[in-house]
Amino acid sequence: MADPTDKTPPNAVGPYYNDSTCVDCDLCREIAPSLFRRNDDLAASYVWRQPETKEETALAEEALLSCPTESIGRDGELAVC
């Protein structure tokens, strides 16, 4: 499970985030390229933009559930946009 006290600095403000355990596997960026980006300095993914629609929220949740290192987290309850 992602650690909310270990969020990487480039994450967009909001419920979804990546923590420092990300191994840059690219899976979240493949699932939701409009939400996740790569930080070249950290060699890791981060949440570039928070979801704004039901479809984007579903993609963020798919990325969270698919992350092999459980590096993606979500603060609070799942909000349906």
Contacts in CASP RR format, 6 or more apart in sequence:
PFRMAT RR
TARGET T0000
AUTHOR 0000-0000-0000
METHOD contacts of the structure
MODEL  1
MADPTDKTPPNAVGPYYNDSTCVDCDLCREIAPSLFRRNDDLAASYVWRQ
PETKEETALAEEALLSCPTESIGRDGELAVC
1 70 0 8 1.000
1 73 0 8 1.000
2 17 0 8 1.000
2 18 0 8 1.000
2 19 0 8 1.000
2 21 0 8 1.000
2 70 0 8 1.000
2 71 0 8 1.000
2 72 0 8 1.000
2 73 0 8 1.000
3 19 0 8 1.000
3 21 0 8 1.000
4 17 0 8 1.000
4 19 0 8 1.000
4 73 0 8 1.000
4 75 0 8 1.000
6 19 0 8 1.000
6 20 0 8 1.000
6 21 0 8 1.000
7 17 0 8 1.000
7 18 0 8 1.000
7 19 0 8 1.000
8 17 0 8 1.000
8 18 0 8 1.000
8 19 0 8 1.000
8 20 0 8 1.000
8 22 0 8 1.000
8 39 0 8 1.000
8 42 0 8 1.000
8 44 0 8 1.000
8 46 0 8 1.000
10 37 0 8 1.000
10 39 0 8 1.000
10 42 0 8 1.000
10 46 0 8 1.000
10 48 0 8 1.000
11 17 0 8 1.000
11 18 0 8 1.000
11 46 0 8 1.000
11 47 0 8 1.000
12 46 0 8 1.000
12 47 0 8 1.000
12 48 0 8 1.000
12 49 0 8 1.000
12 50 0 8 1.000
13 50 0 8 1.000
14 47 0 8 1.000
14 50 0 8 1.000
14 75 0 8 1.000
15 50 0 8 1.000
15 74 0 8 1.000
15 75 0 8 1.000
15 76 0 8 1.000
15 79 0 8 1.000
16 35 0 8 1.000
16 47 0 8 1.000
16 50 0 8 1.000
16 51 0 8 1.000
16 60 0 8 1.000
16 64 0 8 1.000
16 72 0 8 1.000
16 73 0 8 1.000
16 74 0 8 1.000
17 46 0 8 1.000
17 47 0 8 1.000
17 72 0 8 1.000
17 73 0 8 1.000
17 74 0 8 1.000
17 75 0 8 1.000
18 28 0 8 1.000
18 36 0 8 1.000
18 44 0 8 1.000
18 45 0 8 1.000
18 46 0 8 1.000
18 47 0 8 1.000
18 71 0 8 1.000
18 72 0 8 1.000
18 73 0 8 1.000
19 71 0 8 1.000
19 73 0 8 1.000
20 42 0 8 1.000
20 44 0 8 1.000
20 71 0 8 1.000
21 69 0 8 1.000
21 70 0 8 1.000
21 71 0 8 1.000
22 42 0 8 1.000
22 44 0 8 1.000
22 45 0 8 1.000
22 46 0 8 1.000
22 69 0 8 1.000
22 71 0 8 1.000
23 44 0 8 1.000
23 68 0 8 1.000
23 69 0 8 1.000
23 71 0 8 1.000
24 38 0 8 1.000
24 43 0 8 1.000
24 44 0 8 1.000
24 45 0 8 1.000
25 68 0 8 1.000
25 69 0 8 1.000
26 38 0 8 1.000
26 45 0 8 1.000
27 63 0 8 1.000
27 66 0 8 1.000
27 67 0 8 1.000
27 68 0 8 1.000
28 35 0 8 1.000
28 36 0 8 1.000
28 45 0 8 1.000
28 63 0 8 1.000
28 66 0 8 1.000
28 67 0 8 1.000
28 72 0 8 1.000
29 36 0 8 1.000
29 37 0 8 1.000
29 38 0 8 1.000
29 45 0 8 1.000
31 59 0 8 1.000
31 62 0 8 1.000
31 63 0 8 1.000
31 66 0 8 1.000
32 56 0 8 1.000
32 59 0 8 1.000
32 60 0 8 1.000
32 62 0 8 1.000
32 63 0 8 1.000
34 49 0 8 1.000
34 56 0 8 1.000
34 59 0 8 1.000
35 47 0 8 1.000
35 48 0 8 1.000
35 49 0 8 1.000
35 50 0 8 1.000
35 51 0 8 1.000
35 56 0 8 1.000
35 59 0 8 1.000
35 60 0 8 1.000
35 63 0 8 1.000
36 45 0 8 1.000
36 46 0 8 1.000
36 47 0 8 1.000
36 48 0 8 1.000
36 63 0 8 1.000
37 45 0 8 1.000
37 46 0 8 1.000
37 48 0 8 1.000
38 44 0 8 1.000
38 45 0 8 1.000
38 46 0 8 1.000
39 45 0 8 1.000
39 46 0 8 1.000
44 71 0 8 1.000
45 71 0 8 1.000
47 72 0 8 1.000
50 60 0 8 1.000
51 57 0 8 1.000
51 59 0 8 1.000
51 60 0 8 1.000
51 81 0 8 1.000
52 81 0 8 1.000
53 81 0 8 1.000
54 80 0 8 1.000
54 81 0 8 1.000
56 81 0 8 1.000
57 78 0 8 1.000
57 79 0 8 1.000
57 80 0 8 1.000
57 81 0 8 1.000
60 74 0 8 1.000
61 74 0 8 1.000
61 78 0 8 1.000
63 72 0 8 1.000
64 72 0 8 1.000
64 73 0 8 1.000
64 74 0 8 1.000
END
